[in-house]
Amino acid sequence: MEESIVARQPVLDVNQNVMAYEIIFKNSYDSRIKRMSMNITAEEINNDVEFIEQKNLSDGKRIFINFTGDLIENEVSKLISKDNLGIVVSEDIKNTPDVIEAIEELKNEGTLIILKDFNISEPNTTFIKYADVIELDFNQYSSKEHKMIIDILRNKSNKKLKFLATNINEHKQFKAAKDAGYDYFQGIFFTRNDIVADKNMPGYKINYLNFLKELNKDDLDFEKLGEIIKNDMSMTVSLLRTINAAYYGYQVSSIKQASTLLGIKGLKNWSLIYLAEGLRNDKPDILFANTLIRAKFAEALAKDFDIEDKSNELFTMGMLSMMDAFLDRPLVELLREISLSEDIKDALLRQEGIYGEILELVVAFERVKWKKIRVIEKEKGLNSRKLYNKYLSAVDFAYETMNIFMENS
């Protein structure tokens, strides 16, 4: 069986740590059911789940998957239930005895039950009884209403009930949802800068910003960069561990040899990764992971867009596309201080040009915009499966790289 094409959306806790990934299929199980006339099998779903785990898409966290009443009633979900699975069910599915029995058994086996499409005015008390998490769209109610809903349901139904706020796309929404009592959050807020009036940038971030300026000079002196690395023990250890990691497969002990083996492109890419890693002290790990995925995925798309000689610039573009979130400064301000090609600047600020098209595709994968992905695939004549394999390779690169830097810290 050919595995499904899927993407993921992280679910974060109050500390902005990923507690689960919602897996979203390019062809949802609903459409697959209609197309296959109810012939979907437990083996197919099981293969998908195993594939997701093997390819680092779940990063060892829980997997949230949307299930219809038909799938639950046909006992498909029972066959794949496990401790790291969360089943998302709509409140409006029919609460037949078979569905209730299946949900009850899933819950007893350790599967997390997430209830979505919740009707506040006429809640389905049967499903609330079994729910571990209730999912609510944060944009549907005011902050006061959210707090009231959470308090009422916890007091009347289950004091251990957790709440997930979706469509959290700004830091102010995250803070408001947290204050209202939400436990989990889903949205793109963590990819945005959190600009607070009169907020001073920490000294170490200023140093990294200065390093970033030096790194992107047209007349960059790599011998000088080597001296900078030598004089910083942390950078020295990081570079040597990176070059000696299994990903590269070398065994070296000098900065000069490591720099030579990596080459200008490799050394520049490592420097950008080191920079982002150093800036993430007060940022969630998922921001660093997504930045690495953006950079590697964009780099891999160079050939598909007939600009293979520009792959290194695409890597740089991907890394810098998240720099505003790391530094909590508008990207337009940051780019004024850094020497970059106009192609990169046009892409980052306006998503214009061929670089902008690539960035648009990369971000569409990150935010699971299947419709936009299909449009770009059709316009550019891209192969869905090949494109997806490059995305998976970028995910592998991100977590392997993160593991290297964790060993350095």
N, C-alpha and C positions, 0 to 999 in steps of 0.2 A: 504493500500500500504506500502511496506517496503521501508524505506528511502534509498537513494543512499549512497554509501560509498564515502566520499569526504575528501580532505585535502585542505590546504590553503597556499597561498604565499602572504606575506605582501607587500604592496606598500607604500613606505615611502616618506615623503616630504623632503625639503632641511634641515630641523631641525631633521631629522630622526624620526619623529613622524609618526605613521601608519595612512594613510588617507583612505586606503581601503584594502580589502583582495580579491585576485583573488581566486575563488573557482574552484578547479580542480577535476573532477569526475573520479573515478576509471574506470568506463565505461562511456566514454564521450558521450555527446548527439549525436555526429555523429554516433558512433557505435550503440547506442540505436536506432537511427532512422533506420539504415540499418536492425538491428535485428528485429525491430517491424514493419517494412514496413510502416513507416510514421504514426503509430498509437499513437505516443507520444501525451499526452494531456496537456493542460494548468494546469489541476488539479495536475498532477504529478510534473511538474516544480514548481508550487506554493507550494506544500507540501515540496519539497526539500528546497526552499528558507526559508519557515517558520521553518523548522527543523534546518537549519544552524543558524538562528537567535536565536532560543530557546536554542541551545547547546553552546552558547558563541563562536562559530567559527568565527563570524563576529565582536564580541566585540563592537557592536553598531556602527561599521564603515560601509562604503559602501561595497557592495558585487559586485565584477566584475565577470560576467559569459560570457563565449564565446558562441555566437549564430551564427548559419549558416543562409544563406539567406533563406533557406526553412522555418526555424522556424520564422524568422521575417515576411516573406511573408504570412505565414499561421496565422498571427496575434496572435500567442501564446504569444509573448513578450508583447503585449498590455495588456493582461489580468493580468500580474504580475508587470507592471510598477509601480514604487514607488520612492520616493525621495532618498532612500538609495541604489538604484540599478544602476549599470554601465553595459552596454552591450558592449562587445568586438566583433567587426565585422572585418572581413578581407576585405581589399580593393578590392580583386578580386571577391567578390560576385557580382552577376548580379544586376545592378542598374535599376531594372524594376520599373514601376510606383507604383506597390504595395509595393515594398521594400522601396522606397523613401517616400511614404506616411506614412508607418509604422514608419520609423525612425524619420520623422518630428514630428509625433504625440508623440512618446516617448520623444523626446527632449523637446517638449512643456509641457509635464507632469512632467519634472524634472529629467528624467533619463539621466545619463551621457553616452555619446557616445564615445567609444574609438576605434580608427582606427588602426589596426595592418597590418603587411605584406605590409608596405607602399612602393610603387615603386617610387623612387626618380626621375628616368629618365622620367617616364610617369605617373605622379600622376593623380589619379581619382578626378578631381576637383569637381564632384558632391558630393562625400562623404566628402571631406574636408570642404565643406560648412556647413555640419551638425556636424562635429566632435568637441568635446570638448577637447579631448586628442589624440595625435598621439604617438603611441608606436613604438620605434625603438630599434633594437639590437645594443648595444653599441660596440660590437666587429666588426661590419660590416664597420665602417668608422673610419677615424682618428679624433682626437679632433678638428682640423681645419674644417674638413668636417661637423662634427656635428654642430658646431657653425654656419657655413654658411647655412646649411639646415634650422636650426631653425630661423635664421634671415630672410631668404627669405620667408619662409612660413608664418611667423607672419606678415611681411610687405605686402605680396601679398594677403593673404587669410583672416586672422583674428588675430588681435593684442592680443586677449584674449586667443588664442590657447595655450594649455599646452602640454608639452612633457614628455613622460615617457621613461626612459632608462632601458632596460632589460639586464640581464646578467652582473650585477654589482657585482662582486665577490671579489673585493679587495678595501680597503679604498682609494688607489690611483686612482682607476677607479671612485669611487664616487666623489672624489674631482675634477677630470678632467671633469666628466659629469656635475657637478654643475657649474664649470667655463664655460662650453660650453653653458649653459643656460637652462639645463633640470630642470624641476619642481618636477618630481617624479622619484623614483628609485626602481628597483626590482632586487633582487639577494641576495647572502649570505654574503655580505661584512660586515654587522653589527655583524655577529657571529665570525669574525676574529679579531685578535689583530691588533692594529695600531701602529707598532713599528717605532719610529722616532729616528734617531741617537742622542745620548746624551740627551735623554728625561729623566728627573728626575721623579721618582714616588712620588706623593704627600704624605705628612706625614701620613695622615689618612689611605691611602692605605697600607702603611708599617705596621701600627698598625693592620689592619685587616689581613694582611698576617701573622704576628706573631701570631695572634689569631688562624688562620687556622692551623698553625704548632702545636700549643698547643692542638687544638681540635682533631687532628689525631694521637696523640701519643698513642702507644700501652698501656701505663700505665696511661691513662687519669684519673685524679682525679676529679670526678664530684662534690665533695664538694668544691674543689678549684674553679671549673668553676662557681658554685653557688655564691661564694664570689665575683668573677669577675663581674657577672651579678648584684649582689646587689650594687656594687660600681659604676655602670654605670646606671644612671637614664633612659636613652633611652632604654637600653636593658631590664631593669626591666619592664618598661611600655609595651614594645613590647611583652615580654614573658607572662605577665598577660593578656593582651588583646587577645593574640593568644589562650591561654588556655580557656579563657572565651567566645571565639567566638562560634557562632552556630555550626561550623564545629566539635568542640570538645564537647560543651554542658555543660561545668563545670562552677561553680561560686566559684572562689577561690581568696584569697587576699594575699597569702604569696608565696615567691619564693620557699621555701622548699616544700610546698604542690604542687605547679605547677610542679616542677621538678619531684616529686614523681609520679604524675598522668601521666606525659608525658613518664616517664621511660627513660632509657639510650638511646634507639633508637629514641624516640620522641624528647628528648632534643637535641640530636646530629643533627637530621634533622632540627629542628627549628634553631639551631645555624648556620648551613650551609646556610639556607634561610636568616637569619638575616645578615650574612656576605655578601652574594651576594647583598642584598638590600642596604646595606651600601656602597657598591662599585659602585653603579650605578648612582651616581650624574651626571656624564658627559656621561652617556650611554643611548641609547634609551630604552623605556619601553619594547619594543618587545624582547630585549635581555634577560631581567629578566623573561618575560613570557615564552620564549622558554626554558630557563634554568630549570624553574619549571616543564614545561611539560616533558622535557627530564628525569628529576629525577623521577617524579611520574610514568611516563610510563614505564621506565626501572624497577622500583620497582615492578610494577604490572605484569611484564613479567616473574618474577622469577618462578612462578608456571608452566608456559608454557614450561620453559626450565629445569624443574625438579631440581631447586636449590632454593626452597622456603625459606630455612634457610639463604640464602644470600641476601634477599630482601633489607636489610638496606645498604649493600655494593653497591648494584646497584643504590640505591638512591644517595649515596655519589658519585658514578661514574658519574651519570647524572649531578649533581651540579658542579662537578669539570671539566666536559668536556668543559665548557664555561669560566672557570676561566682565561684563557689566554686573552680572549676578554675583561674581566672586568679590568684586571691588565696591559694589553698591554705589556705582556712579553711572550716569547715562553713557551709553556706548559712543554717542556722538562726541562727547567730551574726551573720552579715552583715545579715540582714533585721531583726534587733532594732535595728540602728543606722540604718536607712533608713526614711523615711516613705513607705509604699506603701499602696495600697488593700487591703482584706481579700481581695478577689477575687484579686489577684495573689499575695498571700502564701499563700492556701489552695491555689492552683494549684502554686506552686513547692515548697511543703513537703509537701503531701499529695495533689497532683493531684486536688483536689476542685473542684466547681462547673463551670460552663460553660467558664471559662478553663482549668481542669484537663483537661477533655475535649479542648480544642484543643491543649494542650501534649502530651497523650498521643498525639494523631494526628501531630503534628509530629515527636516523638521516634521514633514507629513508622516513619516514612519514613526518618529518619536511620539507624536500626538495622535497616532492611529487615525489619520484622515484618509480612509480607503478610497473615497470618491476622488479626492485630489490626486492620489497616487495613480489611480486608473487613468485619469486624464493625461498625466505626464507620461505614463507608459505608452499610451496610444500616440501622443504627439511625437515622442522621440523614438518610437519603435523598440521599446525596451522589453526584454523577456522577464516576466514576473518571477519565475523560479530563479534565474541567475541573479536578478536584483535582490531577491530575498536571501540568497546564499551569501551575498556580499554583506548584507545587514547582519546575518548571523556571525560572520567572521569578525565584523566590527565589535559585536558584543563579546565574543571570545577574547579579542585583543584588549578590550576595556578591562575585563576582570583579571586577565593575566597581568596586565600592567599595574592594576591596583594592588594585586598581591605582592608584586615586586616592591612597590613603594611602601606597603605596610611592613615588609621585612626590614626596610631601611629605617623606619621610624622607631 
